[in-house]
Amino acid sequence: MRHSFERRVDDIRISKADINAVILDYLINEGYPSAAKKFAAEANIQPAVDIQSIQERVEIRSAIHRGDIQTAIENINELNPQTSVLSMSKPGIFFLVTSTLDILALIIVPLKILDSNPTLHFALLRLQLVELIRECTSVPNGDITPALNFATTQLAPRAPTNPEFLEDLERTMALLIFPPDNLVPPLASLLDPSLRQIVANKVNEAILVSQGARKEPKMRDLVRLRAWAEQKAREAKKDLPLALELGLDLDDHPTSSGVTQGNGDAESMMT
């Protein structure tokens, strides 16, 4: 016999338009351009962003995932820059005096994403150094000169500006001292592919924020809210089933557009 709570859930009618909007938001945010375009067409929804901008984010993350950090940085810098209205007290600000109204107009200074986010820029450069070290230590007696030069010119000048930068640089340079097959866990983690994923996620969030979008899809907030609500209800001794399924394990039931309804990926992140 079904629990009374489950019957109450069945009686709730959620707007199909709201569900479609949440799904499309997820596809756009997580970087599934072809699935987003196809789903928007089938659901008769106009995407809030240009599909091309999704593809640009996907290409940048793809470059990071394969270890091509230089290409990723160049592509990030080619994105439409943010604009920053700077205060009149800051140096380098220019003013225009109109001949008719005699007013001052502040010129808006464009800022690129990495210019306004030194922590993210350092993380990318540090990852680029890791990739150089990975390459030179993958062969016996490999030439470490490129890694040393890169650390000296790109990371060393930035390290003193932040204690965490300095610590990260020191730990990364230690990869040149110890053999790659005998690293302690903190060092071995730098060569793990998961570091690329971590940096790629941070880059994705920064790009979304720079474009005025949410850095996470609404679906993640809804899942967290649902988990919080269940926790509070159980703490209050509310009458609930022993287990409440999220309803995401429907991998065997794809939609007509091929968008998986379960936990699996609908298409490769690298579309």
Solvent accessible surface area in square Angstrom, and as a share of the most:
residue,aa,sasa,rsa
1,M,226,1.01
2,R,127,0.46
3,H,47,0.21
4,S,53,0.34
5,F,56,0.23
6,E,57,0.26
7,R,102,0.37
8,R,170,0.62
9,V,74,0.42
10,D,66,0.34
11,D,108,0.56
12,I,110,0.56
13,R,195,0.71
14,I,117,0.60
15,S,54,0.35
16,K,156,0.66
17,A,69,0.53
18,D,84,0.44
19,I,77,0.39
20,N,22,0.11
21,A,47,0.36
22,V,31,0.18
23,I,46,0.23
24,L,10,0.05
25,D,31,0.16
26,Y,60,0.23
27,L,4,0.02
28,I,20,0.10
29,N,6,0.03
30,E,21,0.09
31,G,0,0.00
32,Y,6,0.02
33,P,6,0.04
34,S,55,0.35
35,A,10,0.07
36,A,0,0.00
37,K,133,0.56
38,K,103,0.44
39,F,20,0.08
40,A,5,0.04
41,A,79,0.61
42,E,98,0.44
43,A,27,0.21
44,N,142,0.73
45,I,51,0.26
46,Q,158,0.70
47,P,26,0.16
48,A,102,0.79
49,V,54,0.31
50,D,94,0.49
51,I,41,0.21
52,Q,97,0.43
53,S,24,0.15
54,I,0,0.00
55,Q,45,0.20
56,E,56,0.25
57,R,3,0.01
58,V,1,0.01
59,E,83,0.37
60,I,1,0.00
61,R,6,0.02
62,S,23,0.15
63,A,0,0.00
64,I,0,0.00
65,H,47,0.21
66,R,141,0.52
67,G,16,0.16
68,D,49,0.25
69,I,2,0.01
70,Q,85,0.38
71,T,43,0.25
72,A,0,0.00
73,I,13,0.07
74,E,84,0.38
75,N,43,0.22
76,I,2,0.01
77,N,49,0.25
78,E,137,0.61
79,L,18,0.09
80,N,138,0.71
81,P,63,0.40
82,Q,52,0.23
83,T,97,0.56
84,S,25,0.16
85,V,107,0.61
86,L,41,0.20
87,S,55,0.36
88,M,130,0.58
89,S,102,0.66
90,K,102,0.43
91,P,126,0.80
92,G,57,0.54
93,I,22,0.11
94,F,139,0.58
95,F,72,0.30
96,L,106,0.53
97,V,95,0.55
98,T,53,0.31
99,S,115,0.74
100,T,120,0.70
101,L,125,0.62
102,D,109,0.56
103,I,90,0.45
104,L,104,0.52
105,A,45,0.35
106,L,50,0.25
107,I,75,0.38
108,I,88,0.45
109,V,46,0.26
110,P,83,0.52
111,L,53,0.26
112,K,88,0.37
113,I,6,0.03
114,L,5,0.02
115,D,95,0.49
116,S,57,0.37
117,N,52,0.27
118,P,86,0.54
119,T,82,0.48
120,L,9,0.04
121,H,35,0.16
122,F,4,0.02
123,A,20,0.16
124,L,0,0.00
125,L,8,0.04
126,R,28,0.10
127,L,1,0.00
128,Q,23,0.10
129,L,0,0.00
130,V,0,0.00
131,E,22,0.10
132,L,46,0.23
133,I,1,0.01
134,R,68,0.25
135,E,121,0.54
136,C,14,0.09
137,T,35,0.20
138,S,83,0.54
139,V,85,0.49
140,P,122,0.77
141,N,158,0.81
142,G,21,0.20
143,D,95,0.49
144,I,68,0.34
145,T,65,0.38
146,P,68,0.43
147,A,1,0.01
148,L,71,0.36
149,N,83,0.43
150,F,30,0.12
151,A,7,0.05
152,T,89,0.52
153,T,85,0.49
154,Q,65,0.29
155,L,0,0.00
156,A,42,0.33
157,P,83,0.52
158,R,76,0.28
159,A,2,0.01
160,P,105,0.66
161,T,105,0.61
162,N,44,0.23
163,P,114,0.71
164,E,118,0.53
165,F,14,0.06
166,L,80,0.40
167,E,100,0.45
168,D,32,0.17
169,L,18,0.09
170,E,103,0.46
171,R,70,0.25
172,T,0,0.00
173,M,48,0.22
174,A,18,0.14
175,L,5,0.02
176,L,38,0.19
177,I,129,0.65
178,F,100,0.42
179,P,68,0.43
180,P,69,0.43
181,D,129,0.67
182,N,109,0.56
183,L,28,0.14
184,V,86,0.49
185,P,107,0.67
186,P,77,0.49
187,L,13,0.06
188,A,43,0.33
189,S,59,0.38
190,L,8,0.04
191,L,33,0.17
192,D,64,0.33
193,P,92,0.58
194,S,59,0.38
195,L,20,0.10
196,R,42,0.15
197,Q,75,0.33
198,I,86,0.44
199,V,6,0.03
200,A,0,0.00
201,N,63,0.32
202,K,105,0.44
203,V,1,0.00
204,N,8,0.04
205,E,54,0.24
206,A,16,0.12
207,I,1,0.01
208,L,6,0.03
209,V,86,0.49
210,S,31,0.20
211,Q,84,0.37
212,G,72,0.70
213,A,39,0.30
214,R,101,0.37
215,K,110,0.47
216,E,47,0.21
217,P,1,0.01
218,K,89,0.38
219,M,52,0.23
220,R,96,0.35
221,D,55,0.29
222,L,91,0.45
223,V,52,0.30
224,R,126,0.46
225,L,103,0.51
226,R,73,0.27
227,A,54,0.42
228,W,137,0.48
229,A,47,0.37
230,E,37,0.16
231,Q,100,0.45
232,K,93,0.39
233,A,25,0.19
234,R,86,0.31
235,E,101,0.45
236,A,59,0.46
237,K,177,0.75
238,K,128,0.54
239,D,108,0.56
240,L,25,0.13
241,P,14,0.09
242,L,181,0.90
243,A,66,0.51
244,L,38,0.19
245,E,138,0.62
246,L,86,0.43
247,G,46,0.44
248,L,60,0.30
249,D,105,0.54
250,L,78,0.39
251,D,79,0.41
252,D,125,0.65
253,H,113,0.51
254,P,82,0.52
255,T,44,0.26
256,S,111,0.72
257,S,13,0.09
258,G,41,0.39
259,V,13,0.07
260,T,34,0.20
261,Q,86,0.38
262,G,15,0.14
263,N,95,0.49
264,G,38,0.37
265,D,106,0.55
266,A,30,0.23
267,E,37,0.16
268,S,73,0.47
269,M,47,0.21
270,M,68,0.30
271,T,57,0.33
